[in-house]
Amino acid sequence: MIIEIGLLMLAIPIGYLIAWMARDELVSGRKWFRALIILGVIIGGWFYLVGNNAIALTGVFISIVSFVSYWKSFDDGK
C-alpha cells in the first residue's frame, strides 16, 4: 500500500509539470480538466468497488493530475 500512496503522491508534481509545459492551453482546456476530474473519480470509485485496484488507482491518479492542472489554470501567469 505504501508504493501505491507514493505513486499517487507523484501525481502532484506531474500535474505541475504538465501545467508548466502547457501554460497556453490551460485556460482553453478548463472544461476538459473538469471532465477528466469527474471521470477519474467515477472510474476510480467504480473499479475500487469491483475489486480492480490497479484501474481504480489509475483513475485517481488522472483525477489528481487534472485537478492540479485545473487549479493552475486560474493563475495569472506569474
mmCIF file of the N, C-alpha and C atoms, coordinates in Angstrom:
data_MODEL
# 
_entry.id   MODEL 
# 
loop_
_atom_site.group_PDB 
_atom_site.id 
_atom_site.type_symbol 
_atom_site.label_atom_id 
_atom_site.label_alt_id 
_atom_site.label_comp_id 
_atom_site.label_asym_id 
_atom_site.label_entity_id 
_atom_site.label_seq_id 
_atom_site.pdbx_PDB_ins_code 
_atom_site.Cartn_x 
_atom_site.Cartn_y 
_atom_site.Cartn_z 
_atom_site.occupancy 
_atom_site.B_iso_or_equiv 
_atom_site.pdbx_formal_charge 
_atom_site.auth_seq_id 
_atom_site.auth_comp_id 
_atom_site.auth_asym_id 
_atom_site.auth_atom_id 
_atom_site.pdbx_PDB_model_num 
ATOM 1   N N  . MET A 1 1  ? 0.812   -1.196 0.000   1.00 0.00 ? 1  MET A N  1 
ATOM 2   C CA . MET A 1 1  ? 0.000   0.000  0.000   1.00 0.00 ? 1  MET A CA 1 
ATOM 3   C C  . MET A 1 1  ? 0.858   1.262  0.000   1.00 0.00 ? 1  MET A C  1 
ATOM 4   N N  . ILE A 1 2  ? 2.055   1.173  0.566   1.00 0.00 ? 2  ILE A N  1 
ATOM 5   C CA . ILE A 1 2  ? 2.949   2.328  0.600   1.00 0.00 ? 2  ILE A CA 1 
ATOM 6   C C  . ILE A 1 2  ? 3.366   2.724  -0.815  1.00 0.00 ? 2  ILE A C  1 
ATOM 7   N N  . ILE A 1 3  ? 3.600   1.753  -1.670  1.00 0.00 ? 3  ILE A N  1 
ATOM 8   C CA . ILE A 1 3  ? 4.005   2.049  -3.043  1.00 0.00 ? 3  ILE A CA 1 
ATOM 9   C C  . ILE A 1 3  ? 2.884   2.762  -3.782  1.00 0.00 ? 3  ILE A C  1 
ATOM 10  N N  . GLU A 1 4  ? 1.652   2.315  -3.569  1.00 0.00 ? 4  GLU A N  1 
ATOM 11  C CA . GLU A 1 4  ? 0.517   2.948  -4.235  1.00 0.00 ? 4  GLU A CA 1 
ATOM 12  C C  . GLU A 1 4  ? 0.342   4.393  -3.789  1.00 0.00 ? 4  GLU A C  1 
ATOM 13  N N  . ILE A 1 5  ? 0.490   4.647  -2.504  1.00 0.00 ? 5  ILE A N  1 
ATOM 14  C CA . ILE A 1 5  ? 0.376   6.015  -1.992  1.00 0.00 ? 5  ILE A CA 1 
ATOM 15  C C  . ILE A 1 5  ? 1.502   6.870  -2.541  1.00 0.00 ? 5  ILE A C  1 
ATOM 16  N N  . GLY A 1 6  ? 2.708   6.323  -2.609  1.00 0.00 ? 6  GLY A N  1 
ATOM 17  C CA . GLY A 1 6  ? 3.837   7.062  -3.183  1.00 0.00 ? 6  GLY A CA 1 
ATOM 18  C C  . GLY A 1 6  ? 3.615   7.412  -4.640  1.00 0.00 ? 6  GLY A C  1 
ATOM 19  N N  . LEU A 1 7  ? 3.067   6.475  -5.396  1.00 0.00 ? 7  LEU A N  1 
ATOM 20  C CA . LEU A 1 7  ? 2.780   6.758  -6.801  1.00 0.00 ? 7  LEU A CA 1 
ATOM 21  C C  . LEU A 1 7  ? 1.675   7.796  -6.952  1.00 0.00 ? 7  LEU A C  1 
ATOM 22  N N  . LEU A 1 8  ? 0.673   7.749  -6.081  1.00 0.00 ? 8  LEU A N  1 
ATOM 23  C CA . LEU A 1 8  ? -0.370  8.772  -6.132  1.00 0.00 ? 8  LEU A CA 1 
ATOM 24  C C  . LEU A 1 8  ? 0.169   10.150 -5.755  1.00 0.00 ? 8  LEU A C  1 
ATOM 25  N N  . MET A 1 9  ? 1.139   10.188 -4.854  1.00 0.00 ? 9  MET A N  1 
ATOM 26  C CA . MET A 1 9  ? 1.739   11.469 -4.479  1.00 0.00 ? 9  MET A CA 1 
ATOM 27  C C  . MET A 1 9  ? 2.548   12.056 -5.637  1.00 0.00 ? 9  MET A C  1 
ATOM 28  N N  . LEU A 1 10 ? 3.045   11.212 -6.518  1.00 0.00 ? 10 LEU A N  1 
ATOM 29  C CA . LEU A 1 10 ? 3.764   11.699 -7.697  1.00 0.00 ? 10 LEU A CA 1 
ATOM 30  C C  . LEU A 1 10 ? 2.845   12.419 -8.676  1.00 0.00 ? 10 LEU A C  1 
ATOM 31  N N  . ALA A 1 11 ? 1.541   12.262 -8.528  1.00 0.00 ? 11 ALA A N  1 
ATOM 32  C CA . ALA A 1 11 ? 0.599   12.930 -9.420  1.00 0.00 ? 11 ALA A CA 1 
ATOM 33  C C  . ALA A 1 11 ? 0.651   14.442 -9.245  1.00 0.00 ? 11 ALA A C  1 
ATOM 34  N N  . ILE A 1 12 ? 0.977   14.918 -8.062  1.00 0.00 ? 12 ILE A N  1 
ATOM 35  C CA . ILE A 1 12 ? 1.007   16.367 -7.816  1.00 0.00 ? 12 ILE A CA 1 
ATOM 36  C C  . ILE A 1 12 ? 2.135   17.026 -8.592  1.00 0.00 ? 12 ILE A C  1 
ATOM 37  N N  . PRO A 1 13 ? 3.395   16.579 -8.487  1.00 0.00 ? 13 PRO A N  1 
ATOM 38  C CA . PRO A 1 13 ? 4.428   17.225 -9.291  1.00 0.00 ? 13 PRO A CA 1 
ATOM 39  C C  . PRO A 1 13 ? 4.233   17.019 -10.794 1.00 0.00 ? 13 PRO A C  1 
ATOM 40  N N  . ILE A 1 14 ? 3.656   15.893 -11.183 1.00 0.00 ? 14 ILE A N  1 
ATOM 41  C CA . ILE A 1 14 ? 3.400   15.674 -12.610 1.00 0.00 ? 14 ILE A CA 1 
ATOM 42  C C  . ILE A 1 14 ? 2.341   16.643 -13.106 1.00 0.00 ? 14 ILE A C  1 
ATOM 43  N N  . GLY A 1 15 ? 1.332   16.923 -12.281 1.00 0.00 ? 15 GLY A N  1 
ATOM 44  C CA . GLY A 1 15 ? 0.328   17.925 -12.645 1.00 0.00 ? 15 GLY A CA 1 
ATOM 45  C C  . GLY A 1 15 ? 0.934   19.302 -12.805 1.00 0.00 ? 15 GLY A C  1 
ATOM 46  N N  . TYR A 1 16 ? 1.850   19.665 -11.902 1.00 0.00 ? 16 TYR A N  1 
ATOM 47  C CA . TYR A 1 16 ? 2.549   20.954 -12.027 1.00 0.00 ? 16 TYR A CA 1 
ATOM 48  C C  . TYR A 1 16 ? 3.408   20.987 -13.291 1.00 0.00 ? 16 TYR A C  1 
ATOM 49  N N  . LEU A 1 17 ? 4.060   19.879 -13.595 1.00 0.00 ? 17 LEU A N  1 
ATOM 50  C CA . LEU A 1 17 ? 4.900   19.821 -14.790 1.00 0.00 ? 17 LEU A CA 1 
ATOM 51  C C  . LEU A 1 17 ? 4.064   19.986 -16.060 1.00 0.00 ? 17 LEU A C  1 
ATOM 52  N N  . ILE A 1 18 ? 2.948   19.304 -16.124 1.00 0.00 ? 18 ILE A N  1 
ATOM 53  C CA . ILE A 1 18 ? 2.075   19.440 -17.291 1.00 0.00 ? 18 ILE A CA 1 
ATOM 54  C C  . ILE A 1 18 ? 1.535   20.858 -17.389 1.00 0.00 ? 18 ILE A C  1 
ATOM 55  N N  . ALA A 1 19 ? 1.150   21.451 -16.266 1.00 0.00 ? 19 ALA A N  1 
ATOM 56  C CA . ALA A 1 19 ? 0.644   22.818 -16.279 1.00 0.00 ? 19 ALA A CA 1 
ATOM 57  C C  . ALA A 1 19 ? 1.729   23.802 -16.728 1.00 0.00 ? 19 ALA A C  1 
ATOM 58  N N  . TRP A 1 20 ? 2.959   23.549 -16.330 1.00 0.00 ? 20 TRP A N  1 
ATOM 59  C CA . TRP A 1 20 ? 4.054   24.440 -16.724 1.00 0.00 ? 20 TRP A CA 1 
ATOM 60  C C  . TRP A 1 20 ? 4.371   24.286 -18.209 1.00 0.00 ? 20 TRP A C  1 
ATOM 61  N N  . MET A 1 21 ? 4.345   23.046 -18.695 1.00 0.00 ? 21 MET A N  1 
ATOM 62  C CA . MET A 1 21 ? 4.690   22.805 -20.095 1.00 0.00 ? 21 MET A CA 1 
ATOM 63  C C  . MET A 1 21 ? 3.594   23.265 -21.057 1.00 0.00 ? 21 MET A C  1 
ATOM 64  N N  . ALA A 1 22 ? 2.353   23.253 -20.616 1.00 0.00 ? 22 ALA A N  1 
ATOM 65  C CA . ALA A 1 22 ? 1.238   23.608 -21.495 1.00 0.00 ? 22 ALA A CA 1 
ATOM 66  C C  . ALA A 1 22 ? 0.504   24.833 -20.976 1.00 0.00 ? 22 ALA A C  1 
ATOM 67  N N  . ARG A 1 23 ? 1.242   25.853 -20.575 1.00 0.00 ? 23 ARG A N  1 
ATOM 68  C CA . ARG A 1 23 ? 0.665   27.056 -19.987 1.00 0.00 ? 23 ARG A CA 1 
ATOM 69  C C  . ARG A 1 23 ? -0.380  27.693 -20.895 1.00 0.00 ? 23 ARG A C  1 
ATOM 70  N N  . ASP A 1 24 ? -0.142  27.718 -22.203 1.00 0.00 ? 24 ASP A N  1 
ATOM 71  C CA . ASP A 1 24 ? -1.058  28.383 -23.122 1.00 0.00 ? 24 ASP A CA 1 
ATOM 72  C C  . ASP A 1 24 ? -2.348  27.600 -23.347 1.00 0.00 ? 24 ASP A C  1 
ATOM 73  N N  . GLU A 1 25 ? -2.381  26.333 -22.983 1.00 0.00 ? 25 GLU A N  1 
ATOM 74  C CA . GLU A 1 25 ? -3.563  25.504 -23.202 1.00 0.00 ? 25 GLU A CA 1 
ATOM 75  C C  . GLU A 1 25 ? -4.441  25.377 -21.962 1.00 0.00 ? 25 GLU A C  1 
ATOM 76  N N  . LEU A 1 26 ? -4.003  25.900 -20.831 1.00 0.00 ? 26 LEU A N  1 
ATOM 77  C CA . LEU A 1 26 ? -4.725  25.672 -19.591 1.00 0.00 ? 26 LEU A CA 1 
ATOM 78  C C  . LEU A 1 26 ? -6.101  26.320 -19.572 1.00 0.00 ? 26 LEU A C  1 
ATOM 79  N N  . VAL A 1 27 ? -6.191  27.572 -19.979 1.00 0.00 ? 27 VAL A N  1 
ATOM 80  C CA . VAL A 1 27 ? -7.462  28.286 -19.893 1.00 0.00 ? 27 VAL A CA 1 
ATOM 81  C C  . VAL A 1 27 ? -8.480  27.698 -20.860 1.00 0.00 ? 27 VAL A C  1 
ATOM 82  N N  . SER A 1 28 ? -8.048  27.382 -22.061 1.00 0.00 ? 28 SER A N  1 
ATOM 83  C CA . SER A 1 28 ? -8.985  26.837 -23.036 1.00 0.00 ? 28 SER A CA 1 
ATOM 84  C C  . SER A 1 28 ? -9.386  25.402 -22.716 1.00 0.00 ? 28 SER A C  1 
ATOM 85  N N  . GLY A 1 29 ? -8.635  24.720 -21.888 1.00 0.00 ? 29 GLY A N  1 
ATOM 86  C CA . GLY A 1 29 ? -8.925  23.328 -21.577 1.00 0.00 ? 29 GLY A CA 1 
ATOM 87  C C  . GLY A 1 29 ? -9.602  23.105 -20.246 1.00 0.00 ? 29 GLY A C  1 
ATOM 88  N N  . ARG A 1 30 ? -10.100 24.170 -19.615 1.00 0.00 ? 30 ARG A N  1 
ATOM 89  C CA . ARG A 1 30 ? -10.711 24.015 -18.292 1.00 0.00 ? 30 ARG A CA 1 
ATOM 90  C C  . ARG A 1 30 ? -11.877 23.034 -18.297 1.00 0.00 ? 30 ARG A C  1 
ATOM 91  N N  . LYS A 1 31 ? -12.723 23.102 -19.320 1.00 0.00 ? 31 LYS A N  1 
ATOM 92  C CA . LYS A 1 31 ? -13.881 22.192 -19.332 1.00 0.00 ? 31 LYS A CA 1 
ATOM 93  C C  . LYS A 1 31 ? -13.429 20.742 -19.453 1.00 0.00 ? 31 LYS A C  1 
ATOM 94  N N  . TRP A 1 32 ? -12.317 20.506 -20.144 1.00 0.00 ? 32 TRP A N  1 
ATOM 95  C CA . TRP A 1 32 ? -11.802 19.144 -20.281 1.00 0.00 ? 32 TRP A CA 1 
ATOM 96  C C  . TRP A 1 32 ? -11.155 18.666 -18.996 1.00 0.00 ? 32 TRP A C  1 
ATOM 97  N N  . PHE A 1 33 ? -10.515 19.586 -18.263 1.00 0.00 ? 33 PHE A N  1 
ATOM 98  C CA . PHE A 1 33 ? -9.956  19.208 -16.966 1.00 0.00 ? 33 PHE A CA 1 
ATOM 99  C C  . PHE A 1 33 ? -11.064 18.814 -16.005 1.00 0.00 ? 33 PHE A C  1 
ATOM 100 N N  . ARG A 1 34 ? -12.167 19.588 -16.006 1.00 0.00 ? 34 ARG A N  1 
ATOM 101 C CA . ARG A 1 34 ? -13.299 19.227 -15.149 1.00 0.00 ? 34 ARG A CA 1 
ATOM 102 C C  . ARG A 1 34 ? -13.842 17.855 -15.525 1.00 0.00 ? 34 ARG A C  1 
ATOM 103 N N  . ALA A 1 35 ? -13.956 17.605 -16.823 1.00 0.00 ? 35 ALA A N  1 
ATOM 104 C CA . ALA A 1 35 ? -14.458 16.305 -17.279 1.00 0.00 ? 35 ALA A CA 1 
ATOM 105 C C  . ALA A 1 35 ? -13.523 15.176 -16.853 1.00 0.00 ? 35 ALA A C  1 
ATOM 106 N N  . LEU A 1 36 ? -12.214 15.396 -16.964 1.00 0.00 ? 36 LEU A N  1 
ATOM 107 C CA . LEU A 1 36 ? -11.252 14.367 -16.546 1.00 0.00 ? 36 LEU A CA 1 
ATOM 108 C C  . LEU A 1 36 ? -11.299 14.116 -15.045 1.00 0.00 ? 36 LEU A C  1 
ATOM 109 N N  . ILE A 1 37 ? -11.489 15.175 -14.265 1.00 0.00 ? 37 ILE A N  1 
ATOM 110 C CA . ILE A 1 37 ? -11.587 15.012 -12.812 1.00 0.00 ? 37 ILE A CA 1 
ATOM 111 C C  . ILE A 1 37 ? -12.790 14.149 -12.463 1.00 0.00 ? 37 ILE A C  1 
ATOM 112 N N  . ILE A 1 38 ? -13.935 14.495 -13.024 1.00 0.00 ? 38 ILE A N  1 
ATOM 113 C CA . ILE A 1 38 ? -15.162 13.748 -12.725 1.00 0.00 ? 38 ILE A CA 1 
ATOM 114 C C  . ILE A 1 38 ? -15.050 12.308 -13.216 1.00 0.00 ? 38 ILE A C  1 
ATOM 115 N N  . LEU A 1 39 ? -14.570 12.132 -14.429 1.00 0.00 ? 39 LEU A N  1 
ATOM 116 C CA . LEU A 1 39 ? -14.437 10.790 -14.995 1.00 0.00 ? 39 LEU A CA 1 
ATOM 117 C C  . LEU A 1 39 ? -13.443 9.942  -14.203 1.00 0.00 ? 39 LEU A C  1 
ATOM 118 N N  . GLY A 1 40 ? -12.336 10.540 -13.781 1.00 0.00 ? 40 GLY A N  1 
ATOM 119 C CA . GLY A 1 40 ? -11.351 9.806  -12.995 1.00 0.00 ? 40 GLY A CA 1 
ATOM 120 C C  . GLY A 1 40 ? -11.889 9.366  -11.647 1.00 0.00 ? 40 GLY A C  1 
ATOM 121 N N  . VAL A 1 41 ? -12.683 10.221 -11.015 1.00 0.00 ? 41 VAL A N  1 
ATOM 122 C CA . VAL A 1 41 ? -13.278 9.857  -9.723  1.00 0.00 ? 41 VAL A CA 1 
ATOM 123 C C  . VAL A 1 41 ? -14.296 8.729  -9.913  1.00 0.00 ? 41 VAL A C  1 
ATOM 124 N N  . ILE A 1 42 ? -15.114 8.832  -10.969 1.00 0.00 ? 42 ILE A N  1 
ATOM 125 C CA . ILE A 1 42 ? -16.103 7.785  -11.225 1.00 0.00 ? 42 ILE A CA 1 
ATOM 126 C C  . ILE A 1 42 ? -15.412 6.454  -11.529 1.00 0.00 ? 42 ILE A C  1 
ATOM 127 N N  . ILE A 1 43 ? -14.413 6.492  -12.394 1.00 0.00 ? 43 ILE A N  1 
ATOM 128 C CA . ILE A 1 43 ? -13.680 5.270  -12.728 1.00 0.00 ? 43 ILE A CA 1 
ATOM 129 C C  . ILE A 1 43 ? -12.990 4.697  -11.494 1.00 0.00 ? 43 ILE A C  1 
ATOM 130 N N  . GLY A 1 44 ? -12.354 5.578  -10.722 1.00 0.00 ? 44 GLY A N  1 
ATOM 131 C CA . GLY A 1 44 ? -11.671 5.112  -9.518  1.00 0.00 ? 44 GLY A CA 1 
ATOM 132 C C  . GLY A 1 44 ? -12.619 4.473  -8.520  1.00 0.00 ? 44 GLY A C  1 
ATOM 133 N N  . GLY A 1 45 ? -13.756 5.113  -8.299  1.00 0.00 ? 45 GLY A N  1 
ATOM 134 C CA . GLY A 1 45 ? -14.727 4.562  -7.359  1.00 0.00 ? 45 GLY A CA 1 
ATOM 135 C C  . GLY A 1 45 ? -15.329 3.262  -7.834  1.00 0.00 ? 45 GLY A C  1 
ATOM 136 N N  . TRP A 1 46 ? -15.684 3.217  -9.106  1.00 0.00 ? 46 TRP A N  1 
ATOM 137 C CA . TRP A 1 46 ? -16.312 2.005  -9.647  1.00 0.00 ? 46 TRP A CA 1 
ATOM 138 C C  . TRP A 1 46 ? -15.364 0.802  -9.587  1.00 0.00 ? 46 TRP A C  1 
ATOM 139 N N  . PHE A 1 47 ? -14.160 0.985  -10.076 1.00 0.00 ? 47 PHE A N  1 
ATOM 140 C CA . PHE A 1 47 ? -13.244 -0.146 -10.111 1.00 0.00 ? 47 PHE A CA 1 
ATOM 141 C C  . PHE A 1 47 ? -12.728 -0.518 -8.728  1.00 0.00 ? 47 PHE A C  1 
ATOM 142 N N  . TYR A 1 48 ? -12.746 0.424  -7.786  1.00 0.00 ? 48 TYR A N  1 
ATOM 143 C CA . TYR A 1 48 ? -12.412 0.056  -6.406  1.00 0.00 ? 48 TYR A CA 1 
ATOM 144 C C  . TYR A 1 48 ? -13.498 -0.843 -5.826  1.00 0.00 ? 48 TYR A C  1 
ATOM 145 N N  . LEU A 1 49 ? -14.768 -0.503 -6.110  1.00 0.00 ? 49 LEU A N  1 
ATOM 146 C CA . LEU A 1 49 ? -15.867 -1.328 -5.624  1.00 0.00 ? 49 LEU A CA 1 
ATOM 147 C C  . LEU A 1 49 ? -15.893 -2.702 -6.287  1.00 0.00 ? 49 LEU A C  1 
ATOM 148 N N  . VAL A 1 50 ? -15.509 -2.758 -7.561  1.00 0.00 ? 50 VAL A N  1 
ATOM 149 C CA . VAL A 1 50 ? -15.477 -4.031 -8.279  1.00 0.00 ? 50 VAL A CA 1 
ATOM 150 C C  . VAL A 1 50 ? -14.312 -4.893 -7.815  1.00 0.00 ? 50 VAL A C  1 
ATOM 151 N N  . GLY A 1 51 ? -13.241 -4.258 -7.354  1.00 0.00 ? 51 GLY A N  1 
ATOM 152 C CA . GLY A 1 51 ? -12.100 -5.007 -6.846  1.00 0.00 ? 51 GLY A CA 1 
ATOM 153 C C  . GLY A 1 51 ? -10.859 -4.926 -7.708  1.00 0.00 ? 51 GLY A C  1 
ATOM 154 N N  . ASN A 1 52 ? -10.886 -4.117 -8.754  1.00 0.00 ? 52 ASN A N  1 
ATOM 155 C CA . ASN A 1 52 ? -9.723  -3.959 -9.618  1.00 0.00 ? 52 ASN A CA 1 
ATOM 156 C C  . ASN A 1 52 ? -8.976  -2.695 -9.189  1.00 0.00 ? 52 ASN A C  1 
ATOM 157 N N  . ASN A 1 53 ? -8.059  -2.859 -8.247  1.00 0.00 ? 53 ASN A N  1 
ATOM 158 C CA . ASN A 1 53 ? -7.389  -1.711 -7.638  1.00 0.00 ? 53 ASN A CA 1 
ATOM 159 C C  . ASN A 1 53 ? -6.447  -0.989 -8.578  1.00 0.00 ? 53 ASN A C  1 
ATOM 160 N N  . ALA A 1 54 ? -5.866  -1.687 -9.538  1.00 0.00 ? 54 ALA A N  1 
ATOM 161 C CA . ALA A 1 54 ? -4.922  -1.041 -10.455 1.00 0.00 ? 54 ALA A CA 1 
ATOM 162 C C  . ALA A 1 54 ? -5.633  0.019  -11.299 1.00 0.00 ? 54 ALA A C  1 
ATOM 163 N N  . ILE A 1 55 ? -6.788  -0.313 -11.831 1.00 0.00 ? 55 ILE A N  1 
ATOM 164 C CA . ILE A 1 55 ? -7.528  0.660  -12.636 1.00 0.00 ? 55 ILE A CA 1 
ATOM 165 C C  . ILE A 1 55 ? -8.098  1.753  -11.741 1.00 0.00 ? 55 ILE A C  1 
ATOM 166 N N  . ALA A 1 56 ? -8.492  1.417  -10.524 1.00 0.00 ? 56 ALA A N  1 
ATOM 167 C CA . ALA A 1 56 ? -9.001  2.412  -9.587  1.00 0.00 ? 56 ALA A CA 1 
ATOM 168 C C  . ALA A 1 56 ? -7.927  3.450  -9.265  1.00 0.00 ? 56 ALA A C  1 
ATOM 169 N N  . LEU A 1 57 ? -6.711  2.990  -9.013  1.00 0.00 ? 57 LEU A N  1 
ATOM 170 C CA . LEU A 1 57 ? -5.627  3.924  -8.718  1.00 0.00 ? 57 LEU A CA 1 
ATOM 171 C C  . LEU A 1 57 ? -5.263  4.765  -9.938  1.00 0.00 ? 57 LEU A C  1 
ATOM 172 N N  . THR A 1 58 ? -5.394  4.198  -11.118 1.00 0.00 ? 58 THR A N  1 
ATOM 173 C CA . THR A 1 58 ? -5.160  4.964  -12.344 1.00 0.00 ? 58 THR A CA 1 
ATOM 174 C C  . THR A 1 58 ? -6.175  6.083  -12.473 1.00 0.00 ? 58 THR A C  1 
ATOM 175 N N  . GLY A 1 59 ? -7.435  5.798  -12.189 1.00 0.00 ? 59 GLY A N  1 
ATOM 176 C CA . GLY A 1 59 ? -8.464  6.831  -12.240 1.00 0.00 ? 59 GLY A CA 1 
ATOM 177 C C  . GLY A 1 59 ? -8.217  7.931  -11.231 1.00 0.00 ? 59 GLY A C  1 
ATOM 178 N N  . VAL A 1 60 ? -7.806  7.575  -10.032 1.00 0.00 ? 60 VAL A N  1 
ATOM 179 C CA . VAL A 1 60 ? -7.500  8.582  -9.010  1.00 0.00 ? 60 VAL A CA 1 
ATOM 180 C C  . VAL A 1 60 ? -6.277  9.401  -9.427  1.00 0.00 ? 60 VAL A C  1 
ATOM 181 N N  . PHE A 1 61 ? -5.278  8.759  -10.003 1.00 0.00 ? 61 PHE A N  1 
ATOM 182 C CA . PHE A 1 61 ? -4.091  9.463  -10.483 1.00 0.00 ? 61 PHE A CA 1 
ATOM 183 C C  . PHE A 1 61 ? -4.472  10.498 -11.543 1.00 0.00 ? 61 PHE A C  1 
ATOM 184 N N  . ILE A 1 62 ? -5.323  10.100 -12.487 1.00 0.00 ? 62 ILE A N  1 
ATOM 185 C CA . ILE A 1 62 ? -5.782  11.023 -13.531 1.00 0.00 ? 62 ILE A CA 1 
ATOM 186 C C  . ILE A 1 62 ? -6.540  12.183 -12.907 1.00 0.00 ? 62 ILE A C  1 
ATOM 187 N N  . SER A 1 63 ? -7.351  11.910 -11.908 1.00 0.00 ? 63 SER A N  1 
ATOM 188 C CA . SER A 1 63 ? -8.101  12.968 -11.236 1.00 0.00 ? 63 SER A CA 1 
ATOM 189 C C  . SER A 1 63 ? -7.175  13.967 -10.550 1.00 0.00 ? 63 SER A C  1 
ATOM 190 N N  . ILE A 1 64 ? -6.154  13.484 -9.880  1.00 0.00 ? 64 ILE A N  1 
ATOM 191 C CA . ILE A 1 64 ? -5.227  14.377 -9.175  1.00 0.00 ? 64 ILE A CA 1 
ATOM 192 C C  . ILE A 1 64 ? -4.456  15.234 -10.160 1.00 0.00 ? 64 ILE A C  1 
ATOM 193 N N  . VAL A 1 65 ? -3.922  14.631 -11.219 1.00 0.00 ? 65 VAL A N  1 
ATOM 194 C CA . VAL A 1 65 ? -3.168  15.392 -12.225 1.00 0.00 ? 65 VAL A CA 1 
ATOM 195 C C  . VAL A 1 65 ? -4.067  16.439 -12.871 1.00 0.00 ? 65 VAL A C  1 
ATOM 196 N N  . SER A 1 66 ? -5.289  16.066 -13.196 1.00 0.00 ? 66 SER A N  1 
ATOM 197 C CA . SER A 1 66 ? -6.212  17.001 -13.827 1.00 0.00 ? 66 SER A CA 1 
ATOM 198 C C  . SER A 1 66 ? -6.600  18.114 -12.873 1.00 0.00 ? 66 SER A C  1 
ATOM 199 N N  . PHE A 1 67 ? -6.777  17.793 -11.585 1.00 0.00 ? 67 PHE A N  1 
ATOM 200 C CA . PHE A 1 67 ? -7.132  18.824 -10.619 1.00 0.00 ? 67 PHE A CA 1 
ATOM 201 C C  . PHE A 1 67 ? -6.020  19.841 -10.452 1.00 0.00 ? 67 PHE A C  1 
ATOM 202 N N  . VAL A 1 68 ? -4.786  19.381 -10.398 1.00 0.00 ? 68 VAL A N  1 
ATOM 203 C CA . VAL A 1 68 ? -3.655  20.309 -10.261 1.00 0.00 ? 68 VAL A CA 1 
ATOM 204 C C  . VAL A 1 68 ? -3.567  21.211 -11.490 1.00 0.00 ? 68 VAL A C  1 
ATOM 205 N N  . SER A 1 69 ? -3.725  20.653 -12.673 1.00 0.00 ? 69 SER A N  1 
ATOM 206 C CA . SER A 1 69 ? -3.679  21.461 -13.887 1.00 0.00 ? 69 SER A CA 1 
ATOM 207 C C  . SER A 1 69 ? -4.860  22.428 -13.944 1.00 0.00 ? 69 SER A C  1 
ATOM 208 N N  . TYR A 1 70 ? -6.036  21.979 -13.523 1.00 0.00 ? 70 TYR A N  1 
ATOM 209 C CA . TYR A 1 70 ? -7.213  22.851 -13.479 1.00 0.00 ? 70 TYR A CA 1 
ATOM 210 C C  . TYR A 1 70 ? -6.994  24.002 -12.512 1.00 0.00 ? 70 TYR A C  1 
ATOM 211 N N  . TRP A 1 71 ? -6.426  23.701 -11.362 1.00 0.00 ? 71 TRP A N  1 
ATOM 212 C CA . TRP A 1 71 ? -6.165  24.710 -10.343 1.00 0.00 ? 71 TRP A CA 1 
ATOM 213 C C  . TRP A 1 71 ? -5.142  25.733 -10.855 1.00 0.00 ? 71 TRP A C  1 
ATOM 214 N N  . LYS A 1 72 ? -4.124  25.263 -11.554 1.00 0.00 ? 72 LYS A N  1 
ATOM 215 C CA . LYS A 1 72 ? -3.102  26.166 -12.086 1.00 0.00 ? 72 LYS A CA 1 
ATOM 216 C C  . LYS A 1 72 ? -3.628  26.999 -13.256 1.00 0.00 ? 72 LYS A C  1 
ATOM 217 N N  . SER A 1 73 ? -4.738  26.623 -13.854 1.00 0.00 ? 73 SER A N  1 
ATOM 218 C CA . SER A 1 73 ? -5.289  27.395 -14.963 1.00 0.00 ? 73 SER A CA 1 
ATOM 219 C C  . SER A 1 73 ? -5.844  28.730 -14.504 1.00 0.00 ? 73 SER A C  1 
ATOM 220 N N  . PHE A 1 74 ? -6.073  28.899 -13.208 1.00 0.00 ? 74 PHE A N  1 
ATOM 221 C CA . PHE A 1 74 ? -6.587  30.153 -12.687 1.00 0.00 ? 74 PHE A CA 1 
ATOM 222 C C  . PHE A 1 74 ? -5.481  31.114 -12.264 1.00 0.00 ? 74 PHE A C  1 
ATOM 223 N N  . ASP A 1 75 ? -4.210  30.687 -12.324 1.00 0.00 ? 75 ASP A N  1 
ATOM 224 C CA . ASP A 1 75 ? -3.092  31.588 -12.038 1.00 0.00 ? 75 ASP A CA 1 
ATOM 225 C C  . ASP A 1 75 ? -2.996  32.631 -13.133 1.00 0.00 ? 75 ASP A C  1 
ATOM 226 N N  . ASP A 1 76 ? -2.479  33.790 -12.790 1.00 0.00 ? 76 ASP A N  1 
ATOM 227 C CA . ASP A 1 76 ? -2.387  34.879 -13.768 1.00 0.00 ? 76 ASP A CA 1 
ATOM 228 C C  . ASP A 1 76 ? -1.114  34.849 -14.592 1.00 0.00 ? 76 ASP A C  1 
ATOM 229 N N  . GLY A 1 77 ? -0.368  33.755 -14.537 1.00 0.00 ? 77 GLY A N  1 
ATOM 230 C CA . GLY A 1 77 ? 0.821   33.618 -15.380 1.00 0.00 ? 77 GLY A CA 1 
ATOM 231 C C  . GLY A 1 77 ? 2.115   33.977 -14.703 1.00 0.00 ? 77 GLY A C  1 
ATOM 232 N N  . LYS A 1 78 ? 2.094   34.228 -13.417 1.00 0.00 ? 78 LYS A N  1 
ATOM 233 C CA . LYS A 1 78 ? 3.317   34.570 -12.702 1.00 0.00 ? 78 LYS A CA 1 
ATOM 234 C C  . LYS A 1 78 ? 4.061   33.335 -12.277 1.00 0.00 ? 78 LYS A C  1 
# 
